[in-house]
């Protein structure tokens, strides 16, 4: 029965699972290249210092974002024209284009939804569920063939296709299970199928109505290291009622642009932290080495698919064939 639960979903989802694995393996390279190519902030640099440097270079700065790789991007308006660039935190000036990599964007859309929107997301989630089922049933079958969980890496005997299938499976199964489980979590989060965040967004009740506070005089910005930054949004120019909005890995808050005081702060909820961890594990964003390892494990899927089909065909050819056979009834 266990073998049937492994065989038939594998054959049914063969193309979809292989596509997921190959696109996922290709995408695993981008976080590492982004991490190597992005200028990194010096240890101890505060958000206040970074924002001051960027504002000095681009007075119309509207937003600063920091990616999990450490890449810092600034967005601004200059004479009514929008601008954006990857920033060198040491100088606050742009050193590269902020435009997304077209190859990465194309692969991400294919991997996530097959270019079919929500319907495609559901199809790819079904592929991830099939991969999770194959990983679970495959692990039990490997343990059975090896003679128990303690003999997981015991030497194997038998036909080449079977040995290749099992050797690859017992190396890659943990990574494939992790990738598929995190994919299902992200899909469920996208469709709001998981419990709520729990981190309330507390809007400021009132502001000072003043403007012009120095960034260095804002305690929250001065105390927050750049390594914790997710996003800093500046007040709209000329609007004394607008505020600074700061988002970090710890939570988010609002700062008065006239006094620099923290008007409101909300700690990140458990769901926020879980979502961020799951995203990191699945994409490798913020953990490039993990992403590359999972990408290498994903490359085992096409070989396992081919060897699995070979095992199935060999089994069919090996069946006894009786001429004019009849059912027992």
N, C-alpha and C positions, 0 to 999 in steps of 0.2 A: 504493500500500500504506500509506504513512504517513497519507494522508488517511482511509483506512478505519480505521486504529488510533485516529484522533482522533474520527471520526464515531460509530462504533457504541458504544464505551464511554460517550461523552457522552450519547447518546440513552438508553442503558440505565440510566445512573445520574443522569439529569436531575433527578428529584425529590429524591433523596438528597443530591446535591451542592448543590442550591439550598438545601435545609434546613440543611445544614452551614454554608453561607456566611451565610445570614440570621441564624441563631442566634449564629454566631461574631461577626458584625458587632455584634449587640446586646450581647453579652458584653464587647466591647472597650471599651465606655463605662464599665463599672463600676470598673476599676482607676484610671482618671483621676478619677472622682468620689470614690473612696475616698482617693486621694492628696490631693485638694484639701480634703476634709473632716476628715482625721485630724490632730490636733495632732502636730507634729514635734518630735523631741528636739533640743535645742541641740547645736551642734557641740562635740565634746569631752566631752560627758556620758558618764560611765562607767556600766557595768552596776551596779556597787556602789552608786553614788549613786541611780540610778533605783530599784533594789530597796529601798534604805533608805527612800526617800520613799513607795513603795507600801506597805511593811510598816508604816510609821508611820500611814498612813491606814487600812490593812486588816491588822490584826495576824495574822489567820488566813490570809494569802495562801499559796496552794499553788503557783501557777504564773504566770509572766509570759511572754507570747508577743509577738513583733514580726513583723508581716506585711511582705512586700516593699514595700508602699506606705509603710511607716513607722508604720502604726497599731499601737499598743501595747495589748494586752488583758491584764487580770489576772483570775485566778480565785481565789476564797477561800471559806472557811467561816466563818460568824458564828453562834454559838449552834446549830451543827448544820445551819444552813440554807445552801445553796450560793449564791454570788453571783458576778457577773461584770460587767465594765464596760470600755469603752474609756477609756484613761487619758491624762490630760494629763501628760506627763513633767516639766513644770515644777513641778507640785504633787504628783504622785503620786495624785491623786484622779480618780474617774470623771467623765467628761463626756458619756457616751452609752451606749446599749445595746450589748451585745456580741452580740446575736442576729443571725444571718445574714440578709441581705436575702432575703425569700421569692421575689421575682421573679428575682433572680440565681441562687438555688438551683434554681428550677424550670427556668430556661433552661439552666443547666449540666448538669442531669440529662438534659434533652432532647438537648442538643448532644453529650453524651458517650455516652449509651447508649439513647436513646429510651424511657427508663423500663423497659427490659427486662433490666437487669443485665448479666452477662457476654455474653450472646447479643447484646444491643444494642450493646455495645462492639465486638464483632466486625463487626457490620453497619456501624457508623459508621467503623470502620477500613477496611472495603472502600470506603466512600465517599471516604475520604481518599486511598486508593491510586488510585481512579479520577481524583480531582482531580490527583494528582501525574502520572499518565499523560497526562491532558489538557494539563497545563501543559508537559510535556516535548515532546509531539508538536505542540502548538500553537505553541511557540516556534520549532520548525524550520519549520513551515508559514508563520509570519509572516516569518521570515528569507527563505524561498524567494520569497514574494510581494513583499517589499520589494526583492529583488535582492541579498541578502547581509546578513551580520550587521552590517557597517559602515553599511548603509543602513536600520537598524532603524526609524528615525523618518522615513523618506522619505515624501513625500506619496502618497496612495493614490487610485486611480481604481476605478470599478466601481459595482455596485448598492449602495444605501444599507445594506442589511442586512450585506453583506460588509464594508463600510468600518467600520460601527459595531463589528462583531465583532472586527476586527483592531485598531482603535484602542484599544478597551478591553483587549484581550489584551496588547498590547505595553506597556501601563502597569501592569497588575495581575499579569502572569504570575509575576514574581519573588516577590511577596508570597504568591501562592497556592501556589507551589511550597514556599516556606518554611513556611507554615502546615500544609500537608499532610504534609511530611516530618517536622516536629516532632510532629504528631499521631500518626503511625505510630511514632515513637520512644517516645512516652509510652504508647501501647498495648502495645508490646513490653515496656516496663519494667513495666507493670502485671501482665502475664502472665509475668514473669520469663524472658523470651526473650533477654535481653541478658547479656553477660559480667558476672561478679560485681563488686561494688563495689570490693573491694580495701582498704577502710578498716575495719580490725578494731575491734570494740568491746571495749576493755580494761577489765574490771571491777576495782575496787580489791581488793587482796589482804587488807587489814586497815584498820581505822579506829581512831581514838584512843579512842573511847567517851566522849568529852567533848561538851559542847554549849555554845552561847551565844557563839560567836565573832562579833565585829562584822563586818558585811558589808564595811565599809571596810578591814578588816584582812586581807581575802582578796586576795592579789596578783593572781590571775587575773581576778577580777571588777573590781578597780580598774584593771587594764590594758586591759580589753576595752571598746571604745566601744560605745554603744548601737546605732550603725549596723551593727555586725557581729552583733548578737544575733539569734538565732532563737528560743531558748526557754531559760528558767531555771526549774527545778523545785526547790522547797524540800523539806527533809527532813520526814518525817511527824512531827507534834508528839509529843514524849515518847519517840521511838524514837532512842536514842543510837547505834544501828548504821546508821541511814540517812544519806544524804549529799546534798549539793547536786549537781544535774546541769545542766551548762551545754552548750548547743548553739549554735554560731556558724557563719558561713560558712566558717571555716577548719577546723573539726573539732568534736569534743565531748569533754567530760571530767567528772571527778568531784572534788568538793571536800569536805574534812573539815569538818563543822559545828562541831567543837570547836576546831581549830587554824587553820582557814582554808587549810591546805596543799592543793595540787593532788595528789590521790591517783593519778590516771591521766589520760592524754590521748591521743586518737587523731586524727590528721590526716584530713581528709576525703579519700576516695579519688577517683580520676579519674572513676569513674562518678557519684559524688555531685555533683561539679562539673559534669559534662556534663548530668546530670538537671536540676540547678538552672538551668543556662543555657537548656536546651531549654524548660523550664517557663516561664521568663521570656519567651522569644521567642514562645511559642505563646499565652500568656494575657495578656501585657502587664503581669503583676504584677511590679512593680519597674522597669518600663520603659513607663510609660503612653503616652508619645508613640509608641513602636513599636507598641503595641497598637492605638492609634487609627488609625495608618497602615495596618496590616494589616486593620483593620475596614473602612476605606474601600475598600481594594482588594477585599475580599470582596463588597462591594455591587455590584461589576461582574459577579458571577457570574449573577444573575438576568437581567440585560440580555444577557449573552453567550449564556445558555441560550435566550432568546427569539429572538435574532438567528440563532443556530445552527440552531434548528428552522426558521426562515424560509428560511435558505439551503438546507437539506435539502429542504424542500417545493418550493422553486423549482426545484431540480435535478430532482426527480421529475416536475414538470409539464413541464419542458423536454425530457424524453426523447422520442425519436421512437417513435411507436406504429404498428406494421405489422399490418394486419388478417390474421388466419389465419397468423401467423408460426409457423415451426417451428424447432426446434433444429438445428444443423449435422449432428448424427448422423442 
